[in-house]
Structures are given as structure tokens and as C-alpha cells.
Amino acid sequence: QEQLAESGGGLVQPGESLRLSCVTPDRRLSTYVMGWFRQAPGKEREFVAAISWSMMSTNYADSVKGRFTISRRNGANTEIYLQMENLKSEDTAVYYCASGTGNIWMTQSDRWEYWGQGTQVTVAS
């Protein structure tokens, strides 16, 4: 079981920002696609964003395009980040970090191989 550890979730008001982080000590994952998914209560897990191992390519769900930015750093640890701006109540969910050997266009969760435990993001006034 790979170790992907998310952090940075919390409670914010609409319009505010948050930055999520995900770290793994497994250096193999520096060559894997990394991404973020989210799951709201009563809903299926949905794709949010993905970034290639080279950092040259990214993909975003339409619902977050222009508001969220994914980035990564490959080093002693593999780290990815999700900068979330102008948060809305509909962004409320548990956010999961994921990793896989495919490509950034994998929007179905069953295509991804490794998962973190998730971090809660709540947007409410």
C-alpha cells in the first residue's frame, strides 16, 4: 500500500482560498501521474485535476477550471498541491490525492492505483 498523505483541508467561507498538499516518500511515484479527486456526501468520487510526471501537462474538471491550480515537485519526496481559489459551497467534499501509471486524461477513479486517506474541505458562510 503506497503512502499518500494529504493535508491542508479546513473550513472556509465562500470566495476564500485553500491549498491542499499531498506527499509520498515513494520515489517511484515521481514518474507517475498524480491527481486530485473529491467526494461529496451521497455522491460518487469525481475527478478534479491531474498533472503529468514531467509537470508539462495538466487536466482539470470543467467545474474547477480557472479557479484551481495543480502543481507538483519531484524530489526526495513526491509532492503535489492543489491551490483552490474563489471556493464555492459546491466545492465542499473530501479531497483525495491519487497516483497512477496512466495519463492525465484518466477521469474515472478506478483507473488510478494509489490513494490517500482524504482531507475534508468545507465551504460555508
C-alpha positions as CSV (number, residue, x, y, z in Angstrom):
1,Q,0.0,0.0,0.0
2,E,1.5,3.3,-1.1
3,Q,1.6,6.1,1.3
4,L,-0.1,9.2,0.1
5,A,-0.7,11.8,2.8
6,E,-3.0,14.7,2.2
7,S,-3.1,17.9,4.3
8,G,-4.5,21.4,4.2
9,G,-8.2,20.9,4.4
10,G,-10.4,23.0,6.6
11,L,-13.5,25.3,6.9
12,V,-13.5,28.4,4.8
13,Q,-16.1,30.9,3.7
14,P,-17.3,31.3,0.1
15,G,-14.8,33.2,-2.0
16,E,-11.8,32.3,0.2
17,S,-8.8,30.1,-0.8
18,L,-7.2,26.9,0.4
19,R,-4.1,25.0,-0.6
20,L,-4.0,21.2,-0.3
21,S,-0.8,19.2,-0.2
22,C,-0.1,15.5,-0.8
23,V,3.3,13.9,0.0
24,T,4.6,10.5,-0.6
25,P,8.1,9.1,0.2
26,D,7.9,6.6,-2.6
27,R,10.2,7.9,-5.3
28,R,8.7,5.6,-7.9
29,L,5.7,7.9,-7.9
30,S,7.8,10.8,-9.2
31,T,7.3,9.1,-12.6
32,Y,3.6,8.6,-12.2
33,V,0.7,10.8,-13.0
34,M,-0.7,12.5,-9.9
35,G,-4.1,13.9,-9.3
36,W,-6.9,15.1,-7.1
37,F,-10.4,13.7,-6.7
38,R,-13.2,14.7,-4.4
39,Q,-16.3,13.1,-3.0
40,A,-19.2,14.9,-1.5
41,P,-21.8,13.2,0.8
42,G,-24.1,11.0,-1.2
43,K,-22.2,11.5,-4.4
44,E,-19.6,9.5,-6.4
45,R,-16.0,10.3,-6.3
46,E,-15.2,12.8,-9.1
47,F,-12.1,13.9,-10.9
48,V,-10.7,17.3,-10.0
49,A,-7.3,17.7,-11.6
50,A,-4.3,15.8,-12.8
51,I,-0.6,16.6,-13.6
52,S,1.9,14.6,-15.6
53,W,5.2,13.4,-14.0
54,S,7.1,15.9,-16.1
55,M,4.8,18.8,-14.9
56,M,4.3,19.7,-18.6
57,S,0.7,18.8,-18.8
58,T,-2.4,19.3,-16.6
59,N,-6.1,18.5,-16.9
60,Y,-9.0,20.0,-14.9
61,A,-12.6,19.3,-14.4
62,D,-14.8,22.0,-16.0
63,S,-16.2,22.8,-12.6
64,V,-12.9,23.9,-11.2
65,K,-11.1,25.3,-14.4
66,G,-9.9,28.8,-13.8
67,R,-10.2,28.5,-10.0
68,F,-8.0,25.6,-9.1
69,T,-4.3,25.0,-9.9
70,I,-2.4,21.7,-9.6
71,S,1.3,21.6,-9.2
72,R,4.0,19.1,-8.2
73,R,7.5,18.8,-7.0
74,N,9.6,15.7,-7.6
75,G,12.5,15.2,-5.2
76,A,13.3,13.2,-2.2
77,N,9.6,13.1,-1.7
78,T,7.0,13.4,-4.4
79,E,4.7,16.3,-3.6
80,I,1.6,17.6,-5.3
81,Y,-0.5,20.7,-4.4
82,L,-4.0,22.0,-5.2
83,Q,-4.4,25.7,-4.9
84,M,-8.1,26.4,-4.7
85,E,-9.3,30.0,-5.2
86,N,-12.8,31.5,-5.1
87,L,-14.2,28.5,-3.3
88,K,-17.9,27.8,-3.5
89,S,-20.2,25.8,-1.3
90,E,-20.4,23.1,-4.0
91,D,-16.7,22.5,-3.6
92,T,-17.4,21.0,-0.2
93,A,-16.1,17.4,-0.2
94,V,-13.4,15.1,1.0
95,Y,-10.4,15.6,-1.3
96,Y,-8.2,12.6,-2.2
97,C,-4.8,12.5,-3.7
98,A,-4.2,9.8,-6.2
99,S,-1.4,8.3,-8.3
100,G,-1.3,6.1,-11.4
101,T,0.7,4.8,-14.3
102,G,-1.7,6.1,-16.9
103,N,-2.2,9.7,-18.2
104,I,-3.7,13.0,-17.1
105,W,-7.0,12.2,-19.0
106,M,-8.0,9.4,-16.6
107,T,-11.1,10.9,-15.1
108,Q,-12.5,7.7,-13.8
109,S,-11.4,6.8,-10.3
110,D,-11.0,3.1,-11.0
111,R,-8.1,3.9,-13.4
112,W,-6.0,5.2,-10.6
113,E,-3.9,2.9,-8.5
114,Y,-2.9,4.6,-5.2
115,W,-4.9,6.8,-2.9
116,G,-4.5,8.8,0.2
117,Q,-7.0,8.9,3.1
118,G,-8.5,12.2,2.2
119,T,-8.8,15.7,3.7
120,Q,-12.1,17.4,4.4
121,V,-12.8,20.8,2.7
122,T,-15.9,22.6,3.9
123,V,-17.0,25.9,2.3
124,A,-19.8,27.6,4.3
125,S,-20.7,31.1,5.5
